[in-house]
Amino acid sequence: VYYEHKQRQETKEFKEIYKERAAQERKNGEMKNFHGLDRAEGYGLRSVSSQTKLTAIAVNLKRIAKIISST
């Protein structure tokens, strides 16, 4: 099983998919480590969903501000 998985990792398709995933994981890591998504602030799915959406908005606003300030 390990050998088959290792062979699959060497394919071009896998590398393209992994490249896209790696870019998304960086943003998830930023939200977790620097914006409080490592721990839920409230109880329940509704509260956690709200926290996640607000965190995503904050990260996007930060990104927009960086783009605007560089021009």
Distance bins in CASP14 RR format, pairs under 12 A and 6 or more apart:
PFRMAT RR
TARGET T0000
AUTHOR 0000-0000-0000
RMODE 2
METHOD distances of the structure
MODEL  1
1 7 0 0 0 0 0 1 0 0 0 0 0
1 8 0 0 0 0 0 1 0 0 0 0 0
2 8 0 0 0 0 0 1 0 0 0 0 0
2 9 0 0 0 0 0 1 0 0 0 0 0
3 9 0 0 0 0 0 1 0 0 0 0 0
3 10 0 0 0 0 0 1 0 0 0 0 0
4 10 0 0 0 0 0 1 0 0 0 0 0
4 11 0 0 0 0 0 1 0 0 0 0 0
5 11 0 0 0 0 0 1 0 0 0 0 0
5 14 0 0 0 0 1 0 0 0 0 0 0
6 14 0 0 0 0 0 1 0 0 0 0 0
7 14 0 0 0 0 1 0 0 0 0 0 0
8 14 1 0 1 0 0 0 0 0 0 0 0
8 15 0 0 0 0 0 1 0 0 0 0 0
8 17 0 0 0 0 0 1 0 0 0 0 0
8 18 0 0 0 0 0 1 0 0 0 0 0
9 15 1 0 0 1 0 0 0 0 0 0 0
9 17 0 0 0 0 0 1 0 0 0 0 0
9 18 0 0 0 0 1 0 0 0 0 0 0
10 18 0 0 0 0 0 1 0 0 0 0 0
11 17 0 0 0 0 1 0 0 0 0 0 0
11 18 0 0 0 0 0 1 0 0 0 0 0
12 18 0 0 0 0 0 1 0 0 0 0 0
12 19 0 0 0 0 0 1 0 0 0 0 0
13 19 0 0 0 0 0 1 0 0 0 0 0
13 20 0 0 0 0 0 1 0 0 0 0 0
14 20 0 0 0 0 0 1 0 0 0 0 0
14 21 0 0 0 0 0 1 0 0 0 0 0
15 21 0 0 0 0 0 1 0 0 0 0 0
15 22 0 0 0 0 0 1 0 0 0 0 0
16 22 0 0 0 0 0 1 0 0 0 0 0
16 23 0 0 0 0 0 1 0 0 0 0 0
17 23 0 0 0 0 0 1 0 0 0 0 0
17 24 0 0 0 0 0 1 0 0 0 0 0
18 24 0 0 0 0 0 1 0 0 0 0 0
18 25 0 0 0 0 1 0 0 0 0 0 0
19 25 0 0 0 0 0 1 0 0 0 0 0
19 26 0 0 0 0 0 1 0 0 0 0 0
20 26 0 0 0 0 0 1 0 0 0 0 0
20 27 0 0 0 0 0 1 0 0 0 0 0
21 27 0 0 0 0 0 1 0 0 0 0 0
21 28 0 0 0 0 0 1 0 0 0 0 0
22 28 0 0 0 0 0 1 0 0 0 0 0
22 29 0 0 0 0 0 1 0 0 0 0 0
23 29 0 0 0 0 0 1 0 0 0 0 0
23 30 0 0 0 0 0 1 0 0 0 0 0
24 30 0 0 0 0 0 1 0 0 0 0 0
24 31 0 0 0 0 0 1 0 0 0 0 0
25 31 0 0 0 0 0 1 0 0 0 0 0
25 32 0 0 0 0 0 1 0 0 0 0 0
25 33 0 0 0 0 0 1 0 0 0 0 0
26 32 0 0 0 0 0 1 0 0 0 0 0
26 33 0 0 0 0 0 1 0 0 0 0 0
26 34 0 0 0 0 0 1 0 0 0 0 0
26 59 0 0 0 0 0 1 0 0 0 0 0
27 33 0 0 0 0 0 1 0 0 0 0 0
27 34 0 0 0 0 0 1 0 0 0 0 0
27 35 0 0 0 0 0 1 0 0 0 0 0
27 37 0 0 0 0 0 1 0 0 0 0 0
27 55 0 0 0 0 0 1 0 0 0 0 0
27 56 0 0 0 0 1 0 0 0 0 0 0
27 58 0 0 0 0 0 1 0 0 0 0 0
27 59 1 0 0 1 0 0 0 0 0 0 0
27 60 0 0 0 0 1 0 0 0 0 0 0
27 62 0 0 0 0 0 1 0 0 0 0 0
27 63 0 0 0 0 1 0 0 0 0 0 0
28 34 0 0 0 0 0 1 0 0 0 0 0
28 35 0 0 0 0 0 1 0 0 0 0 0
28 36 0 0 0 0 0 1 0 0 0 0 0
28 37 1 0 0 1 0 0 0 0 0 0 0
28 38 0 0 0 0 0 1 0 0 0 0 0
28 52 0 0 0 0 0 1 0 0 0 0 0
28 55 0 0 0 0 0 1 0 0 0 0 0
28 56 0 0 0 0 0 1 0 0 0 0 0
28 59 0 0 0 0 1 0 0 0 0 0 0
29 35 0 0 0 0 1 0 0 0 0 0 0
29 36 0 0 0 0 0 1 0 0 0 0 0
29 37 0 0 0 0 1 0 0 0 0 0 0
29 38 0 0 0 0 1 0 0 0 0 0 0
29 55 0 0 0 0 0 1 0 0 0 0 0
29 59 0 0 0 0 0 1 0 0 0 0 0
30 36 0 0 0 0 0 1 0 0 0 0 0
30 37 0 0 0 0 1 0 0 0 0 0 0
30 38 0 0 0 0 0 1 0 0 0 0 0
30 55 0 0 0 0 1 0 0 0 0 0 0
30 56 0 0 0 0 0 1 0 0 0 0 0
30 58 0 0 0 0 0 1 0 0 0 0 0
30 59 1 0 0 1 0 0 0 0 0 0 0
30 60 0 0 0 0 0 1 0 0 0 0 0
30 62 0 0 0 0 1 0 0 0 0 0 0
30 63 0 0 0 0 1 0 0 0 0 0 0
31 37 1 0 1 0 0 0 0 0 0 0 0
31 38 0 0 0 0 1 0 0 0 0 0 0
31 51 0 0 0 0 0 1 0 0 0 0 0
31 52 0 0 0 0 1 0 0 0 0 0 0
31 53 0 0 0 0 0 1 0 0 0 0 0
31 54 0 0 0 0 0 1 0 0 0 0 0
31 55 1 0 1 0 0 0 0 0 0 0 0
31 56 1 0 0 1 0 0 0 0 0 0 0
31 57 0 0 0 0 0 1 0 0 0 0 0
31 58 0 0 0 0 1 0 0 0 0 0 0
31 59 1 0 1 0 0 0 0 0 0 0 0
31 60 0 0 0 0 0 1 0 0 0 0 0
31 62 0 0 0 0 0 1 0 0 0 0 0
31 63 0 0 0 0 0 1 0 0 0 0 0
32 38 1 0 1 0 0 0 0 0 0 0 0
32 39 0 0 0 0 1 0 0 0 0 0 0
32 40 0 0 0 0 0 1 0 0 0 0 0
32 51 0 0 0 0 0 1 0 0 0 0 0
32 52 0 0 0 0 0 1 0 0 0 0 0
32 55 0 0 0 0 1 0 0 0 0 0 0
32 59 0 0 0 0 0 1 0 0 0 0 0
33 39 0 0 0 0 0 1 0 0 0 0 0
33 55 0 0 0 0 0 1 0 0 0 0 0
33 59 0 0 0 0 0 1 0 0 0 0 0
34 55 0 0 0 0 1 0 0 0 0 0 0
34 58 0 0 0 0 1 0 0 0 0 0 0
34 59 0 0 0 0 1 0 0 0 0 0 0
34 62 0 0 0 0 1 0 0 0 0 0 0
35 41 0 0 0 0 0 1 0 0 0 0 0
35 51 0 0 0 0 1 0 0 0 0 0 0
35 52 0 0 0 0 0 1 0 0 0 0 0
35 54 0 0 0 0 1 0 0 0 0 0 0
35 55 1 0 1 0 0 0 0 0 0 0 0
35 56 0 0 0 0 1 0 0 0 0 0 0
35 57 0 0 0 0 0 1 0 0 0 0 0
35 58 1 0 0 1 0 0 0 0 0 0 0
35 59 1 0 0 1 0 0 0 0 0 0 0
35 60 0 0 0 0 0 1 0 0 0 0 0
35 61 0 0 0 0 0 1 0 0 0 0 0
35 62 0 0 0 0 1 0 0 0 0 0 0
36 48 0 0 0 0 0 1 0 0 0 0 0
36 51 0 0 0 0 1 0 0 0 0 0 0
36 52 0 0 0 0 0 1 0 0 0 0 0
36 54 0 0 0 0 0 1 0 0 0 0 0
36 55 1 0 0 1 0 0 0 0 0 0 0
36 56 0 0 0 0 0 1 0 0 0 0 0
36 58 0 0 0 0 1 0 0 0 0 0 0
36 59 0 0 0 0 0 1 0 0 0 0 0
37 48 0 0 0 0 1 0 0 0 0 0 0
37 49 0 0 0 0 0 1 0 0 0 0 0
37 51 1 0 0 1 0 0 0 0 0 0 0
37 52 1 0 0 1 0 0 0 0 0 0 0
37 53 0 0 0 0 0 1 0 0 0 0 0
37 54 0 0 0 0 0 1 0 0 0 0 0
37 55 1 0 1 0 0 0 0 0 0 0 0
37 56 0 0 0 0 1 0 0 0 0 0 0
37 58 0 0 0 0 0 1 0 0 0 0 0
37 59 0 0 0 0 1 0 0 0 0 0 0
38 51 0 0 0 0 0 1 0 0 0 0 0
38 52 0 0 0 0 0 1 0 0 0 0 0
38 55 0 0 0 0 0 1 0 0 0 0 0
39 48 0 0 0 0 0 1 0 0 0 0 0
39 51 0 0 0 0 1 0 0 0 0 0 0
39 55 0 0 0 0 0 1 0 0 0 0 0
40 46 0 0 0 0 0 1 0 0 0 0 0
40 47 1 0 0 1 0 0 0 0 0 0 0
40 48 1 0 1 0 0 0 0 0 0 0 0
40 49 0 0 0 0 0 1 0 0 0 0 0
40 50 0 0 0 0 0 1 0 0 0 0 0
40 51 1 0 0 1 0 0 0 0 0 0 0
40 52 0 0 0 0 1 0 0 0 0 0 0
40 55 0 0 0 0 0 1 0 0 0 0 0
41 47 1 0 0 1 0 0 0 0 0 0 0
41 48 0 0 0 0 1 0 0 0 0 0 0
41 49 0 0 0 0 0 1 0 0 0 0 0
41 50 0 0 0 0 1 0 0 0 0 0 0
41 51 1 0 1 0 0 0 0 0 0 0 0
41 52 0 0 0 0 0 1 0 0 0 0 0
41 54 0 0 0 0 1 0 0 0 0 0 0
41 55 0 0 0 0 0 1 0 0 0 0 0
42 48 1 0 0 1 0 0 0 0 0 0 0
42 49 0 0 0 0 0 1 0 0 0 0 0
42 50 0 0 0 0 1 0 0 0 0 0 0
42 51 1 0 0 1 0 0 0 0 0 0 0
42 52 0 0 0 0 0 1 0 0 0 0 0
43 50 0 0 0 0 0 1 0 0 0 0 0
43 51 0 0 0 0 0 1 0 0 0 0 0
44 50 0 0 0 0 1 0 0 0 0 0 0
44 51 0 0 0 0 0 1 0 0 0 0 0
44 52 0 0 0 0 0 1 0 0 0 0 0
45 51 0 0 0 0 0 1 0 0 0 0 0
45 52 0 0 0 0 0 1 0 0 0 0 0
46 52 0 0 0 0 0 1 0 0 0 0 0
46 53 0 0 0 0 0 1 0 0 0 0 0
47 53 0 0 0 0 0 1 0 0 0 0 0
47 54 0 0 0 0 0 1 0 0 0 0 0
48 54 0 0 0 0 0 1 0 0 0 0 0
48 55 0 0 0 0 0 1 0 0 0 0 0
49 55 0 0 0 0 0 1 0 0 0 0 0
49 56 0 0 0 0 0 1 0 0 0 0 0
50 56 0 0 0 0 0 1 0 0 0 0 0
50 57 0 0 0 0 0 1 0 0 0 0 0
51 57 0 0 0 0 0 1 0 0 0 0 0
51 58 0 0 0 0 0 1 0 0 0 0 0
52 58 0 0 0 0 0 1 0 0 0 0 0
52 59 0 0 0 0 0 1 0 0 0 0 0
53 59 0 0 0 0 0 1 0 0 0 0 0
53 60 0 0 0 0 0 1 0 0 0 0 0
54 60 0 0 0 0 0 1 0 0 0 0 0
54 61 0 0 0 0 0 1 0 0 0 0 0
55 61 0 0 0 0 0 1 0 0 0 0 0
55 62 0 0 0 0 0 1 0 0 0 0 0
56 62 0 0 0 0 0 1 0 0 0 0 0
56 63 0 0 0 0 0 1 0 0 0 0 0
57 63 0 0 0 0 0 1 0 0 0 0 0
57 64 0 0 0 0 0 1 0 0 0 0 0
58 64 0 0 0 0 0 1 0 0 0 0 0
58 65 0 0 0 0 0 1 0 0 0 0 0
59 65 0 0 0 0 0 1 0 0 0 0 0
59 66 0 0 0 0 0 1 0 0 0 0 0
60 66 0 0 0 0 0 1 0 0 0 0 0
60 67 0 0 0 0 0 1 0 0 0 0 0
61 67 0 0 0 0 0 1 0 0 0 0 0
61 68 0 0 0 0 0 1 0 0 0 0 0
62 68 0 0 0 0 0 1 0 0 0 0 0
62 69 0 0 0 0 0 1 0 0 0 0 0
63 69 0 0 0 0 0 1 0 0 0 0 0
63 70 0 0 0 0 0 1 0 0 0 0 0
64 70 0 0 0 0 0 1 0 0 0 0 0
64 71 0 0 0 0 0 1 0 0 0 0 0
65 71 0 0 0 0 0 1 0 0 0 0 0
END
